[in-house]
Amino acid sequence: MQLLWLRSDLRIHDNTALTAAMEQGPTVAVYLISPEQWRQHDDAPCKVDFWLRNLVELEQALAGLNVPLLIRHADTWDQAPDVLRQVCRELHIERVHANEEYGINETRRDLAVANALEQDGVHWRSYLDQLFFKPGTVLTKTGNYFQVFSQFRKVCYARMHQAMPRLIHAPHKQQTLNIVSDSVPTQVEGFASPSAALQALWPAGEDEAQRRLQAFSDAQIDYYRSERDFPAKPGTSQLSAYLAAGVISPRQCLHAALISNHGEFETGSVGAVTWINELLWREFYKHILVGYPRVSRHRAFRPETEALKWRDAPQELAAWQQARTGLPIIDAAMRQLLETGWMHNRLRMVVAMFLTKNLLIDWREGERFFMQHLIDGDLAANNGGWQWSSSTGTDSSPYFRIFNPLAQSEKFDPEGLFLKHWLPELAGLNKKEVHDPAASGGLFGVAEYPKPIVDLRSSRARALAAFKALPHRQPAAEASHE
C-alpha cells in the first residue's frame, strides 16, 4: 500500500507524487491539519479557507480515481512523524510519497518524517514538483546559488533549450479500496471564515484554475507586458492563489504560455515571454530559500542591512495597515488587500516601498501583515518581494530608488478608476485631483479623507540618510560571484 502525503499540491493532474504512488501500488492520500503551525507561519484565514475549499474539490477528484482521502490533525509539524507513522501502521503502508517543499521548517519536518518512517521500515520518496529545476542544480560557475535574477534566468533558459520540463501524465483509476474518506472540515479553529464576497472571488478547484489559465493564455497573455502594471485593468492571470496551493502547477502554466506563443519562450509574444519570466521569478525566490536559509529566519538577505535604524512608529504602521495614510494609491491598494485577500503586484511594490522607505518601518512588519491577509501567501515570493522593495534582499532595488506614490498613481491609474473604486469617498474629484486630495485645498467631498501622514520629500531624504549610514554595501553585480 502506498501513502500520498498532500501538502501544497492540491490537484490530480500533473502531480508527480500522485502518479508515482499510484504506479507503485494501491494508494491512499492523507492531509494534515496544522493550525498552530499555520499560525506560526502567519497564514491568513482566507488562505486556510481556500485550502479547505480546494481539499473538498480534491477529495471528489480523488474519489474518481478510487483514492480515499484521510484528514489527520498535527497541530505543529513536530507532531507529523508520529501522526504519519500511526497511519502507516494502521494501513500497512510500504512507501510514503510527497512532493518537495522548501523552507527551513519544511525541510526539517520532512527529514524528521523520513527518519521516523525508516525506523518502521517504511520508505520515503520525495519528488521535484513545484519547480522546474531542483534547487542546487542551477548554480553560478563557482558553484554558488545565484543572487541576481537575470543571470539565474539565463541559465534556466539554457536548461530549457536542452530539455523543457515535461507534464506528468494523469494516473489511471485504481481498484476500489475498503477505506472510507474523511470529511474535510469547513473551518479550522482560530481561522475565521472570510466573507462570502471574498470566497466568490476565488472559486476552488482545478477546473477553475484551468479555466483561468485558458482564458488568460487565449485572450490576455499577449497584452500582459503592456497592461500588467495597471491595476484598473484585468491584465494579470489571477492564478497566484492557485499556484501557492498547488491547485495548478507551474509546468501547466509554462506549457499554456508556450502553446500561445507557438513554442517559443524567449522570442515571439513579449507578453508571453514576460509572463514566463514571472514564473522564473517565482522559481528564483524558492531557490533563494534553499541556498540562503537565513531568509527563512526573518533575516535580511544582505547582512549589512541588519544594522539599519528602522523607526518604531506604531501609529504610522497602524495607518498603513488600516488604509488611512492619506495617500490614495496606498490606501486603495491596502483596501484591496483587506477585502479581497489579494493585491495587484505593482501596488505590492508601491506600498512596500512606502512603508520601508517613506515611513522607514522594518520590512518584516509589512511581510508579516501581508502573510496574515494574502490568499496567495507564499514565504518565498512574499519575502523576496518585501526584501526587494526594502533594498535588503537579493537583486534588490537600489536603496536610492524610491517610488514616489503620487507619480506611480498618476502613471499606472491615470484616470483614477482604481482609486475611485476602492476609495468611493474620492469619487467627486477629477482625474488629476484624485491622486493627491491634499493638494486640492479641501475640496468638497473629501473632508473625511485623512491628510497624508508623512511628507514624501523629507521622508525620502530621511531614508537615503539611513541607508547611507550603513556599512559598505556590496553591489548586486559583484555579489553574483560571476
Secondary structure, DSSP 4 states (H G I P E B T S, - for coil): -EEEEESS---STT-HHHHHHHHHS-EEEEEEE-HHHHHHTT--HHHHHHHHHHHHHHHHHHHTTT--EEEEE-SSGGGHHHHHHHHHHHHT-SEEEEE---SHHHHHHHHHHHHHHHHTT-EEEEE--SSSS-TTSSB-TTSPBPSSHHHHHHHHHHHHHH-PPPPPPPPPPPPPPS-PPPPPPS-BTTB----HHHHHHS--SHHHHHHHHHHIIIIIGGGHHHHTT-TTS--S---HHHHHTTSS-HHHHHHHHHHHTTT-SSSS-HHHHHHHHHHHHHHHHHHHHHH-GGGGGT--SSGGGGG------HHHHHHHHTT-SS-HHHHHHHHHHHHHS---HHHHHHHHHIIIIIS---HHHHHHHHHTT-TT--HHHHHHHHHHHTT-STTPPPTT----HHHHHHHHSTT-HHHHHH-GGGTTS-TTGGG-GGGGTS-TT-TTSPPPSS-HHHHHHHHHHHHHTSSPPPPHHHHT--
